[in-house]
Amino acid sequence: MEEGYYKTKESVEEYIQLAKDVNGSTLIEVLNRFLPIGSTVLEIGSGPGTDWNILAQFYEVTGSDNSKEFLKHLTATYPSGTFLELDATALSTKAKYDGVYSNKVLHHLTDDELKHSIHRQHELIKEEGILCHSFWKGEGSEIFKGLFVNYHSEQDLKDYFERYFEILSVECYAEFEEGDSLLLIARKKG
């Protein structure tokens, strides 16, 4: 997954401005119903750090990103935070977490990359651990601002995740327009 858009300082600054009024607080409220406060959480694709900052109010959160520019921004903005350089597919860390969270990150993965990421998440999440991921709802894929975007349905998310995780909820919600997004909550199978 080569994401050139997030690799330059200019594009990261542009994205931070575009996303300044967007956050996952409602998604994190749903996560709070399933994952006890104080749990350890890995956020995949922390980007500007907006959701990382909200998650840090409830959890011991480790942020991550595959963009060195976003990591520079994150460590400058949140100097006491923990951030890892991680690719969303390989997730090359030995750490174990109670939960894994992402907000509109895993849709940048191809179907095969997503399957590999789900397998890796299963390996790095503790027993009974909880996943919370949001996706754009739809069919097919496209290149948007040079980025691969893979749309998903409720059924294909269930098909991808149910081998390793018990699906607790797949909710449709509106980020920009009614029904444009999906939130998946799942628990690790033993």
N, C-alpha and C positions, 0 to 999 in steps of 0.2 A: 504494500500500500504506500505509494509515493505521493505525498500530498504537497506539491510545490507551493500551493497558496499559503500554507501556514509556515513556510520556511524562511520568508524574508521579514525583516523588521517592519517594512512598510505595510505588507499585507496583514501582519499581526496587529499593528496599530489600527489599520482600517477595520479589521474584524472586531477589535475591542470597542471601537466607536459604534459599529453597526449593532453589536450585541449588548450595549450598555443597559438597555431597559429590559433585557430578557434574562430570566433566571428560572431555575427548577424548584422554587420553593414549594409549589403544589405537589410536585413529584416527591420531594423529600418528606412532605407531610404524609404521603401514602407509605413511603419506606418506614417512617417512624411507627406505623401500626404493626409492622412485621419484624423489625429489627430493634432489639432493646437499646435504649440510650446508653452511651458509653462503649458500644461495640467498636471493633476495629473495622475500618472501611477503606477499600482501595477505590479511588475514583479514576476511571479510565478516561483520558482526554480532558484534563482540567481546563485547558484553554486559558481564558482571562482570569479564572479563579473565582468567578461569581458563585458557582454552586459549591466549590471547595469551601469557601468562606461560610456558607449556610450549613453545609455538612459538619464543619468544625464546631458549630454551636451545640451539636448533639453527639458527635462521634469522635473517636481517635482516627482522624482521616489522613491517609497518605494520598497525595495527588500525583498524577502522572501525565506526561504528554510525550509525543514523539517529535515535537518541534523544539529545537534548542532556543528559538526566539521566545516561545511561550514560557519555557522553563526559566529563562532570564527574567521575564516579566513576573512570573509567579514568585521566584525567590526574592526579587526586589520588593514586591508588594506585600508578601507575607514572609518576612525573614525568619520567623519562628516555625514555619511550616516545613513538612517533609514532602519532597517531590522527587520522583524518579523519572528517568528517561526510559519510557516503555513504548513499544509498538503494540497496538491493540490486538494484533494477531498472535504474536509470539509471547507476550507478557513474560518476559525473561526476568523473573524475580523468584527467589526461594522463600520469601515471606508468605505467611498464611494470614487470611483475613476472615472476619465474621460476615462481611458483606462486600459486594462489588457493585459499584454504581457507575452509570454513564448516562449523559444527556445528549442525545443526537450525535453519537460518535460511531457506534457500531454499524450504522448505515453506510459508512464509507468503505466497508469491507465487502469483497465479493462473497458469493455464497460459500465457496470453499474456505476462504479466510475466516468467515464467521463461524463455520463449523470448527475450525482449528482453535479459534478464540474461545468458543464455548467449552471445548475440551480442556484448554489451559485454565479457564476460570474454575472448572470443576476440580482441577488439581490444586489450585491455590486457595480455594475457599474451605473453611473449616466445616466439620460435620454440622448439619442443619443450617449451614450458612445461607444467606439471602442475597439474591440478585435483584437489582432494580435498574432497568434499561429502558430508554425511550427511543423510538424510531419514527421516521416519517411513514405514514400509511399510504399504500398505493401499490401499483404494479410496475414491474420492469425496473430499468435503471437509466441514468443519464449522467452527463458530465455537466456540472454546474460550477462556474468560476474556476474551471480547471480541476475540480474535485469529482471523483466518482461518488455517486449517490445511488444507493440500492434501496428501493422501496419494498415494504413488507406488508403482508396481511396478517390478521390474527392467527389464521391457520398455519401459515408457513413459519411464524415464530414458534408456535407450539411444536411443529414438526422438528425444527432445529434444536430446541432446548430440551424436549421431554426425554431424550435418551439419558441425560445426566441430571436433570432437575425436575422436580414436581412443580407444575405450573399452578401458582396460587391465584393469579389474576392477570388478565390481559384486558386493559381498559382503553377505550377510544376517548381521546380528548382533543380540545382545540388549542393549538399554539397560535396560529394566525387565522385559521378559519375552521369552522365546525368539522370535526372528524378527520383532521389532517394528520393526527399523531396517534401513536400507540404506546402505552406504558405496560411493560411486562414485569411482574414480580414472580420470582420462583425460589424454591428451596432445594438445596443440594440433596440428591438421593444418596442413600448409604452405600 
